[in-house]
Amino acid sequence: MAANQLSQQPQWYNSVFTNCTTVVLKMIRTITGKRPLDWRILANGYLPAYAYEAGILDTRLPLAELREQGRITSRAQAHGLSQNYSQVIRQGVPMPEMR
């Protein structure tokens, strides 16, 4: 719905069922197929543990180490927005093995 239409007919935003975590679950399901709903989907901050236990993330490393290696802030700040930004920020980030 366009912004001008929202001003005429407001819609309620359901932050329990549509939030940063549930949107990621939808992407996970698109890639890996149906995944069961879990309380960690509704409680922000718990998605990494859910994804790790489901084998969606690389499980060759402990989750704490995987999280640390997945931090991209310093690389993003060092390189800024460039044509190869997406590749630069992923350097050194473990990827799950393709099944």
N, C-alpha and C positions, 0 to 999 in steps of 0.2 A: 504494500500500500504506500503510495507516495506521501511525502511529508504534508502536502496541502490537504490530502484526504484524512490523514491522521488528526489534523486539527479540527476537522469537521466530525470525525467519528473515531474517538480515541479507542485504542485497544489495550488490554491489560497484558503486561509482560510478566510471565510466570517464571520467576528466577529459580524456582526449584527444578523445573523440567526443561528450561531453556537457559543454559548458562555455559560458561567456557568448558566445563567438564562434559556436559551432555553433548555438546557440539563435537567434541573430540571423539566421544563414543560413536557418534554417527559416522564419522570418518573412518574409525577403526572397523566398524561393521561393513562399510563399503569395501574396504580392502581385504578383510579377513573373513567376512561372512558373519552370520548371527553370533552374537556374544550375549550371554545372560546378563540381565540387569543385576547390579550389585549395589549395596549401600554406599560403596566408595565412589560411585558415579554421582550420587546426589550430594556427597559431602566434599566440598572443594578441598583440594590438597592431597587427596588419597588416590587419584587416578594413576600416578606412576606405579604404586604398589600393585594395583589391580592389573595394569598392563604387563607388569613384570611377571606376576604369578600366572597370567594367561599365556605367557610366551610371546607376547606381541613385541616386547623390547628384547634386546640382546641379553640373554641370561648367562652368558659365559663369564660375566663379572658380577660381583655383588651389587645390589641396587645402589648403595651409597656411592660406590666408585663410578658406576654408570652415570649417576646424577652429576658427579663432579666433572667427569669427562664431557658431559653434555652441556656444560655451561659455555655459552657463546658470547657473553657480554664483552669480554676483553678483546676477542677477535673482531667483533662487530665494531667496537669503538676504534680499534687500531686501523681498520681498513675503510671504514665509512661506507657509504653507498657507492658501489661500483658495479660494473657490468657482471663481474663474477662473484658478487656478494654471497649468493646462495651457496656456491661451492666453498668459498673461503670460510664461512661460519661453520661448515660441517667438517672441516679438516680435523681429524683426530677424534671425531665423535663415532663411537662404535655403532655399527648397524647390525640388526638381526640377520641371521643367516636365512636365505630364501629357502622355503620348503618346497 
